[in-house]
Amino acid sequence: MDPIEHARRRKPWNRAFSTAALKEYQPIVTRRTAQLIEGLMGEVGTTDLAKWISYYAYDFMGDMVFGGGTEMLREGDRDGLWRLLKNGMSIAVIYEHVPWLSYYTRHLPGLGNDLKRLRAMAFERTIQRYNRGSLTKDLFYYLSNEDQAETESPPRHIVISDGLIALIAGSDTTATTLSNVFYCLLTHPETYKRLQDEVDKYYPLGEDALNPEHHVHMTYLDAVINETMRLFPAVSSGSLRAPIRGTGGKTVGPYYLPEGTQARLHVYSLQRDARYFTQPESFWPDRWLIAEGLQKFSGQFVHDPNAFIPFSFGTANCVGKNLAMLEMRMVMCNCMQKLEMNFAEGWDSEMWLRDLEDVFVTRMGQLPVTIRKRE
């Protein structure tokens, strides 16, 4: 909450997500994406696509944060870590609104066990990573000051907290967005076909879709991702803000927020507001091409980019945005190039929308699909 402290704590994160650091992570994204596609190709009949994507995102972040440690794509949620992550967030959202409860749950047995186990897991992984040292320049390499950019290394409890934040923020949000992308594509076959055509243009069968060199030219790919994040932001309620302590409060437009009052901008509602977007409730990727002048549109068109904040905004925005976009583009290009997907026969697609639940991050239900290899 203190902007000076936030800026200090953010320094290693900025180093960890610099352009040079992202190049270090690219082989990890490539390897895990290839493993995801291989696993999906081996599925016979109906499978839960959201589960596969969640395992992919968690395995990747485990590699990226701690240099490895989980193999959910190969073994499934054998140790219950993904379930623990989801249940832990359901408890954490209560503390977000009533933070003083955490004091009592720490001392009362049986309360908040999933959240306690989640933190214990992060502590165990952190100790292992400290003892092992650097094998690669992962996120931990920067968070623990192994790059020696700072004169003093941070205390271990700070590194544990930051590592857990990265694990949750990086895995859950990417998994939710990718799952929503494929839901939107499968409910809009014409969009699916159009994106597949763009992928075939840059990555025809036989070309290496794990090479991100063409991503910068794929305008429709980005339009689909942006439109999905507009309708289904990974953090629907946005993140909390409060007046800086000692300022006496803050005036925001016509409102006065007293010191000690938390507030948030509800991203889900903002990005579906007709004042900022034409046809706000429709999945319409073309709006992004029209806004960029790449496509013509006759009639009244409203598109306010300032109202699009899926990665938050300002000094506390998402530091991992570029990495998340790399993951999503690579997974989508490879899926569209190598696979054909359809909803499972007889499945009511409205179930997906009914099962989405805002618990700070978004909790998903199942996304049953049938998959076959593209010829």
Secondary structure, 3 states (H helix, E strand, C coil): CCHHHHHHHHHHHHHHCCHHHHHHHHHHHHHHHHHHHHHHHCCCCEEEHHHHHHHHHHHHHHHHHHCCCCCHHHHCCCCCHHHHHHHHHHHHHHHHHCCCHHHHHHHCCCCCHHHHHHHHHHHHHHHHHHHHCCCCCCHHHHHCCCCCCCCCCCCHHHHHHHHHHHHHHHHHHHHHHHHHHHHHHHHCHHHHHHHHHHHHHHCCCCCCCCCHHHHHHCHHHHHHHHHHHHHCCCCCCCCCECCCCCCCEEEECCEEEECCCCECCCHHHHCCCCCCECCCCCCCCHHHHHHCCCCCCCCCCCECHHHCCCCCCHHHCCCCHHHHHHHHHHHHHHHHHHEEEEECCCCCCHHHHHHCEECCCEECCCCEEEEEECC
